[in-house]
Amino acid sequence: MNMNDNTAVADDNNNDDDQAPATARRRTMIGKKDPDACLDQLIRSLCIPATRMVEAADLPKLNYLRCMIMETLRLYPPMPLLVPHESTTDVDVAGYHIARGTMLLVNTFAIHRDPKVWDDPEAFIPEREDGIPFGMGRRRCPGENMAMQMVGLTLATLIHCFDWERVGEELVDMSECSGQTMPKKLPLEAIQHRASMAHLLSKI
Ligand code: HEM
């Protein structure tokens, strides 16, 4: 699969994006649908002052950040088949007979891109409903809250402290390679330090 859509971010609050090619490159697209609007909204939503780092207490207020993470997890679920489950009894589901003791894999990757479930499923639209990247029911991931805190804090901090820029003109390659957690085939590059945050970063 090659989505050929793009990830991430950043802005320096200048409004000269339409002019310099270098600035245009900074505005790396998110997804195929209205990427600039997604970016602008994310950056605007992170109204943390440059005098301090992002803190865990900020996260409940950063709703759009959460939407961005959940939409990323919909398109790229780290556990695309969840973990194997086993039926404890004979059961009929959607016309299929499942015998007791059958190993069951839930293909969330396919569910998350099913056009019968999602409008324009390949498009990155943070405003849409969440997928099921943490599973469902009794065996749902117990680390979900911790994971959302860690990912949220890390992503918000990266956006807050650094300017992001693509290395070249090519779009970010979102192909995955084999592995249980669907790792990216090519690493994502690269960071340019935002000078205004240097005094805070040097204290860490
Ligand atoms: C973005 C991060 C994470 C994702 C996407 C994720 C996703 C999942 C998924 C899909 C499952 C299987 C659910 C099912 O089969 O129904 C699972 C299980 C589990 N996860 Fe996570 N997880 C994440 C982070 C974490 C963290 C941070 C912890 C612990 C601190 C954790 C602990 C567990 C455990 C213990 C299970 C097994 C639960 C069981 O079998 O009853 N996960 N996770």
Residues whose N, C-alpha, C, O or C-beta is under 5 A from the ligand:
A	BS01	HEM	P78 M79 L82 V83 P133 F134 G135 M136 R138 R139 R140 C141 P142 G143 M146 A147
